[in-house]
Amino acid sequence: MRNSLDGQVVLVTGAARGMGAEHVRQLAGVGARVVATDVLDEEGRALTAGLGNDVIYQHHDVTVEADWIAAVAKAEARFGPVNHLVNNAGVVTFGSIESTDPAAFRRTIDINLTGCWLGMHYTVPSIRRAGGGSIVNISSTAGLQGYANLGSYVASKWGLRGLTKAAALELGPLGIRVNSIHPGPIRTPMIAGLDADSIVASQPIARVGEPEEVTAMLLYLLADATYSTGHEFIIDGGAVIGQVVRTLVDQD
Ligand SMILES: NC(=O)c1ccc[n+]([C@@H]2O[C@H](COP(=O)([O-])OP(=O)(O)OC[C@H]3O[C@@H](n4cnc5c(N)ncnc54)[C@H](O)[C@@H]3O)[C@@H](O)[C@H]2O)c1
């Protein structure tokens, strides 16, 4: 049975660009009422300006508690209680354990992990007022395995994966499902400076993913995955199952 998103209130963080922007566009397309939030106000306003009256932009730094309170209040005032939260905002920080500035480590954890905890802390009362709903936390393949020179990002995304399970256990009895999405390399500004082709070369699906491939999973989790909670949903071209060794493949 499909649990339609038509008319449902969805709060999406980090929504001004990249995957978050695609989530907002497609949620609008299925009739959801969306509060798109970010710190990039110009891009956020430009995105929502073309999407009609049921999509609004709100300035919102996910590390700032007052911004969470304001975002949920704005959603409730405009649309009513929040049905679904998409904890999508995130940053990537490169550097070895020795070279990374401790402040950069803390900042990464603050945005990618604490920001999501704050999101659940401040949004769950609204979801309860809505009579239940769901939360999707955007983790990463870096929440499933390690990567050298990405220690702070890896720690934040593993933390988010664990937090998702604790939250699912707590909130399931309240009618709130909580799942995590684990994308591999997806074509967004976050990876624009990387040599993506070399990163994906040993994947069974040897290409960079597109934001809409993640959005499809998100919509499934929000609308249709009515018997799934606390789980990891992976969209990575098969990256974490192992590496295709081209010389072995070519011998066939
Ligand atoms: N692109 C990838 O390859 C990839 C892979 C796995 C996971 N992810 C995750 O997907 C999510 C979306 O990333 P993306 O690829 O679209 O990147 P992106 O950089 O295009 O978008 C991230 C958004 O988060 C916002 N943001 C950053 N700090 C914020 C803060 N303190 N408060 C509010 N918003 C803030 C940014 O302004 C930006 O709009 C992130 O959580 C990221 O870690 C991305």
The ligand as an SDF file (V2000), in Angstrom:
LIG
                    3D

 44 48  0  0  0  0  0  0  0  0999 V2000
   28.3960   13.6620   -3.3020 N   0  0  0  0  0  0  0  0  0  0  0  0
   28.8090   12.5250   -2.8120 C   0  0  0  0  0  0  0  0  0  0  0  0
   29.5870   11.8180   -3.4690 O   0  0  0  0  0  0  0  0  0  0  0  0
   28.3210   12.0070   -1.4800 C   0  0  0  0  0  0  0  0  0  0  0  0
   28.5470   10.6560   -1.1760 C   0  0  0  0  0  0  0  0  0  0  0  0
   28.0750   10.1500    0.0410 C   0  0  0  0  0  0  0  0  0  0  0  0
   27.3790   10.9640    0.9040 C   0  0  0  0  0  0  0  0  0  0  0  0
   27.1690   12.2910    0.5820 N   0  0  0  0  0  0  0  0  0  0  0  0
   26.3990   13.0940    1.5450 C   0  0  0  0  0  0  0  0  0  0  0  0
   25.2400   13.5860    0.9170 O   0  0  0  0  0  0  0  0  0  0  0  0
   24.8320   14.8090    1.5510 C   0  0  0  0  0  0  0  0  0  0  0  0
   24.6170   15.8680    0.4920 C   0  0  0  0  0  0  0  0  0  0  0  0
   25.8820   16.1530   -0.1050 O   0  0  0  0  0  0  0  0  0  0  0  0
   26.0750   16.6990   -1.5990 P   0  0  0  0  0  0  0  0  0  0  0  0
   26.9210   15.7340   -2.2920 O   0  0  0  0  0  0  0  0  0  0  0  0
   24.7770   17.0960   -2.1740 O   0  0  0  0  0  0  0  0  0  0  0  0
   27.0110   17.9500   -1.2700 O   0  0  0  0  0  0  0  0  0  0  0  0
   26.8540   19.5180   -1.4880 P   0  0  0  0  0  0  0  0  0  0  0  0
   28.1020   20.0950   -0.9390 O   0  0  0  0  0  0  0  0  0  0  0  0
   26.4740   19.8210   -2.8690 O   0  0  0  0  0  0  0  0  0  0  0  0
   25.6070   19.8730   -0.5620 O   0  0  0  0  0  0  0  0  0  0  0  0
   25.6970   19.8980    0.8310 C   0  0  0  0  0  0  0  0  0  0  0  0
   24.8230   21.0360    1.3300 C   0  0  0  0  0  0  0  0  0  0  0  0
   24.9360   21.0910    2.7660 O   0  0  0  0  0  0  0  0  0  0  0  0
   24.9950   22.4490    3.1270 C   0  0  0  0  0  0  0  0  0  0  0  0
   25.6240   22.6510    4.4280 N   0  0  0  0  0  0  0  0  0  0  0  0
   26.9310   22.5350    4.7530 C   0  0  0  0  0  0  0  0  0  0  0  0
   27.1140   22.8710    6.0360 N   0  0  0  0  0  0  0  0  0  0  0  0
   25.8980   23.2140    6.5340 C   0  0  0  0  0  0  0  0  0  0  0  0
   25.4160   23.6450    7.7920 C   0  0  0  0  0  0  0  0  0  0  0  0
   26.2630   23.8280    8.8360 N   0  0  0  0  0  0  0  0  0  0  0  0
   24.0950   23.8800    7.9480 N   0  0  0  0  0  0  0  0  0  0  0  0
   23.2550   23.7190    6.9110 C   0  0  0  0  0  0  0  0  0  0  0  0
   23.6260   23.3310    5.6810 N   0  0  0  0  0  0  0  0  0  0  0  0
   24.9390   23.0780    5.5090 C   0  0  0  0  0  0  0  0  0  0  0  0
   25.8060   23.1120    2.0160 C   0  0  0  0  0  0  0  0  0  0  0  0
   25.6270   24.5280    1.9990 O   0  0  0  0  0  0  0  0  0  0  0  0
   25.2740   22.4030    0.7810 C   0  0  0  0  0  0  0  0  0  0  0  0
   24.1910   23.0810    0.1930 O   0  0  0  0  0  0  0  0  0  0  0  0
   25.9420   15.1400    2.5500 C   0  0  0  0  0  0  0  0  0  0  0  0
   25.5440   14.7240    3.8480 O   0  0  0  0  0  0  0  0  0  0  0  0
   27.1090   14.3120    2.0650 C   0  0  0  0  0  0  0  0  0  0  0  0
   28.0280   14.0160    3.0930 O   0  0  0  0  0  0  0  0  0  0  0  0
   27.6310   12.8220   -0.5770 C   0  0  0  0  0  0  0  0  0  0  0  0
  1  2  1  0
  2  3  2  0
  2  4  1  0
  4  5  1  0
  4 44  2  0
  5  6  2  0
  6  7  1  0
  7  8  2  0
  8  9  1  0
  8 44  1  0
  9 10  1  0
  9 42  1  0
 10 11  1  0
 11 12  1  0
 11 40  1  0
 12 13  1  0
 13 14  1  0
 14 15  2  0
 14 16  1  0
 14 17  1  0
 17 18  1  0
 18 19  2  0
 18 20  1  0
 18 21  1  0
 21 22  1  0
 22 23  1  0
 23 24  1  0
 23 38  1  0
 24 25  1  0
 25 26  1  0
 25 36  1  0
 26 27  1  0
 26 35  1  0
 27 28  2  0
 28 29  1  0
 29 30  1  0
 29 35  2  0
 30 31  1  0
 30 32  2  0
 32 33  1  0
 33 34  2  0
 34 35  1  0
 36 37  1  0
 36 38  1  0
 38 39  1  0
 40 41  1  0
 40 42  1  0
 42 43  1  0
M  CHG  2   8   1  16  -1
M  END
$$$$
